[in-house]
Amino acid sequence: MNRLVDKTTIRVCLLLVCFLSMGGLSGCQDPKEIAKGQGDAKPQKQEMQQKAVVNPDAEKPQNDTKKSIIHKTTAVVVDAKKALKDPDISVVDGKIKGLDPYTQAGSAYVSMASRVSTFGMQQAIKTHKALNDRFPSYDEYMKMMKENRIQFAELPPYLMYGYDDETGNILVLSNNKKKAQLYKEAGIPLD
């Protein structure tokens, strides 16, 4: 009986993840703005060419009516050291949180999607470390991503990927101020 309940619970949670992420989560431009603020801004023509290489769908209008982040990708990764200087930004621990099945399912989806999508790049970083006795710098890391057309699963609007060149880790960072604002607008109490 317990096995049947466990299987049913897993199926219900997976369905909830699908429904929640289809309707409740949306993309945001904030990580791109942060990356531009870190000196990553380039002339517009060169940036358009780069977007075409990194993301062939970049030319599509951004007024997509869907608010889901499922099956969407991003190549935006900020320098974690610079981003963490902002007191509103913190590192996300990746644990599944939530008080009800809906928020737990959404948290599980975001946590697992971010881990799985960065796994290949983490291996490339380890290989670089083994060959060069050091982790790649932020600029080298971004060059590796662009050359290999690497993209990660898109995160909710208040989350972003960050690379720490001291530890060689790809982190998920949270903009707590943006999260509080979005939760307040949606009428959701903060954790």
Summary of the structure (lengths in Angstrom):
residues: 191
radius of gyration: 17.9
end to end distance: 33.7
largest distance: 62.8
contacts: 497
relative contact order: 0.17
helix: 55%
strand: 12%
